[in-house]
Amino acid sequence: MKALITYLEQYALLSLEKREKLSALIGEHTLDLDLDTGLVRFSGGFEFPFQVLGTESHNTLTWLWAWAEEQAEVPPDLLESARQMKEWGSLNRIPECTMPSVDLNRADGLLFSLIASEVCQAGCFYEDSYDGGALFLLLFGQTIEMQAPLDAAGLERQLLHLASSYDLNHRNALLSYLRAKELLFSEEGPLVSARLASGEELRAEFDADGAVKTINGAGFES
């Protein structure tokens, strides 16, 4: 689990930014999954190639990788990303990615999707909830990437989302995002200062354990 958290810190904010870009693009929507063409179609005329990553069951409280789902009628070519995650997990000694199913108290679909979105170089991930569970997809397409990156308010919102969902080092997560986006930043003791792509300044203060205390002077509570 420690290795998973390390990768979560590395990739989470990048993947959450991708999801925000998708939301900005499609807004309120309905969708249709076409297994024959491998396209997900959203109302409004947007469509993207997709891969099936896995499913969450709220009844058994387990995550099931798509490559291990024996009863699903998903074409093999839509399972390539799920298999890529299995290979990646084997290479990096992450058993949660090589086990067919995982207890949700150990790792859930969102955590796996936040990591897989970067490992598989997807446009973003998508969670399609249904009665009793959720299906997690990876979507591909440059149209998503063309949307505006996170501004200061969005970055604060996504960091809060992470802090309330997982036990991770917030400072590591923010620094990983800033480095990956090649944004200018500086560190001075507990403070991290950065200029975002939006042109805004971000100043975050962290405690000794890497938990965020303030962002731009405002208190931060997970």
C-alpha positions in Angstrom: 0.0 0.0 0.0 2.9 2.4 0.7 4.1 2.1 -2.9 0.5 2.9 -4.1 0.4 6.0 -2.0 3.8 7.1 -3.4 2.4 6.9 -6.9 -0.8 8.6 -5.8 1.1 11.5 -4.5 3.0 11.7 -7.8 0.0 11.5 -10.2 -3.2 12.5 -8.3 -3.4 16.2 -9.0 -2.4 15.7 -12.6 -5.3 13.2 -13.1 -7.8 15.4 -11.1 -6.9 18.3 -13.4 -7.7 16.1 -16.4 -11.1 15.2 -14.9 -11.8 18.9 -14.4 -11.0 19.5 -18.0 -13.4 16.9 -19.1 -16.1 18.3 -16.8 -15.6 21.8 -18.3 -15.9 20.3 -21.8 -19.0 18.1 -21.4 -20.9 19.8 -18.6 -24.2 18.1 -17.6 -24.5 15.0 -19.8 -25.7 11.6 -20.5 -23.4 8.9 -22.1 -23.5 5.9 -24.3 -20.8 3.2 -24.3 -20.4 1.5 -27.6 -18.4 -1.7 -27.1 -18.3 -2.5 -30.8 -16.6 0.7 -31.8 -14.8 1.4 -28.5 -16.2 4.9 -28.3 -18.0 6.6 -25.4 -20.5 9.2 -26.6 -21.6 12.1 -24.5 -24.6 14.3 -25.1 -23.5 17.4 -26.8 -21.7 15.6 -29.6 -18.5 14.6 -27.8 -17.0 11.2 -28.2 -13.8 9.5 -27.1 -12.1 6.2 -27.4 -12.2 4.4 -24.1 -10.6 1.5 -22.1 -12.4 -0.4 -19.3 -10.3 -0.3 -16.1 -12.4 -2.1 -13.6 -15.5 -2.0 -11.4 -16.3 -1.2 -7.8 -19.0 -3.2 -6.0 -20.7 -1.5 -3.1 -22.2 -4.8 -2.1 -19.1 -6.8 -1.7 -16.9 -3.8 -1.0 -14.3 -4.8 -3.6 -12.6 -3.5 -6.6 -12.4 -5.9 -9.6 -9.9 -5.3 -12.4 -11.4 -5.6 -15.9 -8.9 -8.2 -17.0 -10.2 -10.5 -14.2 -13.9 -10.0 -15.0 -14.9 -13.4 -16.5 -18.6 -12.7 -17.0 -18.3 -9.3 -18.7 -18.7 -9.1 -22.5 -15.9 -6.6 -23.0 -13.8 -7.0 -26.2 -10.2 -7.8 -25.5 -9.0 -4.6 -27.2 -10.8 -2.5 -24.6 -8.9 -4.2 -21.8 -5.4 -3.1 -22.9 -5.1 -0.4 -20.3 -6.2 -2.8 -17.5 -3.6 -5.3 -18.6 -1.0 -2.5 -18.8 -1.7 -1.7 -15.2 -1.2 -5.4 -14.3 2.1 -5.4 -16.0 3.1 -2.1 -14.5 2.1 -3.4 -11.0 4.2 -6.5 -11.5 7.2 -4.5 -12.7 6.9 -2.1 -9.7 6.0 -4.8 -7.2 2.6 -3.4 -6.4 0.4 -6.4 -5.6 -2.8 -4.4 -5.6 -2.4 -4.1 -9.4 -1.8 -7.8 -10.0 -4.5 -9.2 -7.7 -7.9 -9.8 -9.5 -9.8 -8.0 -6.7 -8.9 -5.7 -3.9 -10.8 -4.8 -0.7 -12.1 -1.2 -1.0 -10.7 -0.4 2.4 -7.3 -1.1 1.0 -7.6 0.7 -2.4 -10.6 1.9 -4.4 -11.5 2.6 -8.0 -10.7 6.3 -7.7 -7.2 5.6 -6.4 -6.5 3.2 -9.1 -7.9 5.5 -11.7 -5.9 8.5 -10.5 -2.7 6.4 -11.0 -3.8 4.7 -14.2 -4.7 7.9 -15.9 -1.0 8.9 -15.9 0.6 5.5 -16.3 -1.5 4.8 -19.4 -1.3 8.4 -20.6 -5.0 8.7 -20.9 -6.9 11.9 -21.6 -8.7 11.4 -18.3 -10.5 8.8 -16.2 -14.3 8.6 -15.9 -16.5 7.1 -13.1 -19.9 5.8 -14.3 -21.9 5.1 -11.2 -24.8 2.6 -11.2 -27.0 1.0 -8.6 -24.6 -1.1 -6.4 -21.3 0.1 -7.8 -19.4 2.0 -10.4 -17.6 1.4 -13.7 -14.2 3.1 -14.2 -13.0 4.0 -17.6 -10.0 5.7 -19.2 -10.8 8.2 -22.0 -8.4 9.2 -24.7 -8.4 12.4 -26.9 -6.5 15.6 -27.3 -9.7 17.7 -27.0 -9.6 17.1 -23.2 -6.0 18.3 -22.9 -6.8 21.5 -24.7 -9.1 22.7 -21.9 -7.8 25.3 -19.3 -5.6 23.9 -16.5 -6.4 24.3 -12.8 -6.5 27.8 -11.4 -5.7 28.5 -7.7 -9.3 27.8 -6.6 -9.4 24.6 -8.6 -6.0 23.4 -7.3 -7.2 24.1 -3.7 -10.4 22.3 -4.3 -8.7 19.2 -5.7 -6.1 19.2 -2.9 -8.9 19.3 -0.4 -10.6 16.4 -2.2 -7.4 14.3 -1.9 -6.8 15.2 1.7 -10.4 14.2 2.6 -10.1 10.9 0.7 -6.7 9.5 1.3 -3.9 9.5 3.9 -1.1 11.0 1.9 1.6 13.7 2.0 -0.1 16.9 0.6 3.2 18.7 0.1 4.6 15.8 -2.1 1.4 15.8 -4.1 1.6 19.6 -4.8 5.3 19.5 -5.6 4.8 16.6 -8.0 2.1 18.5 -9.8 4.2 21.7 -10.1 7.3 19.8 -11.4 5.3 17.8 -13.9 3.6 21.0 -15.2 7.1 22.7 -15.3 5.7 25.6 -13.2 8.0 28.0 -11.4 8.0 27.5 -7.6 10.2 27.9 -4.6 10.4 26.3 -1.1 11.2 28.2 2.0 10.8 26.2 5.2 7.1 25.2 5.5 6.1 27.4 2.6 5.7 26.5 -1.1 5.2 29.4 -3.5 4.3 28.9 -7.1 3.0 30.8 -10.2 0.3 28.8 -11.8 -0.5 28.5 -15.5 -3.4 30.8 -14.9 -1.0 33.5 -13.8 -2.1 33.4 -10.2 0.2 33.1 -7.3 -0.2 30.1 -4.9 1.3 30.0 -1.4 0.8 26.9 0.6 2.0 26.2 4.1 2.6 22.7 5.4 3.3 21.1 8.8 6.3 18.9 9.5 4.4 15.8 8.2 3.5 17.4 4.9 -0.1 18.1 5.7 -1.3 21.4 4.2 -2.2 24.1 6.8 -3.0 27.2 4.7 -3.4 28.1 1.1 -3.0 31.8 0.2 -3.4 32.6 3.9 -6.7 30.8 4.3 -7.0 27.9 6.8 -7.2 24.4 5.2 -9.2 21.7 6.8 -9.6 18.2 5.4 
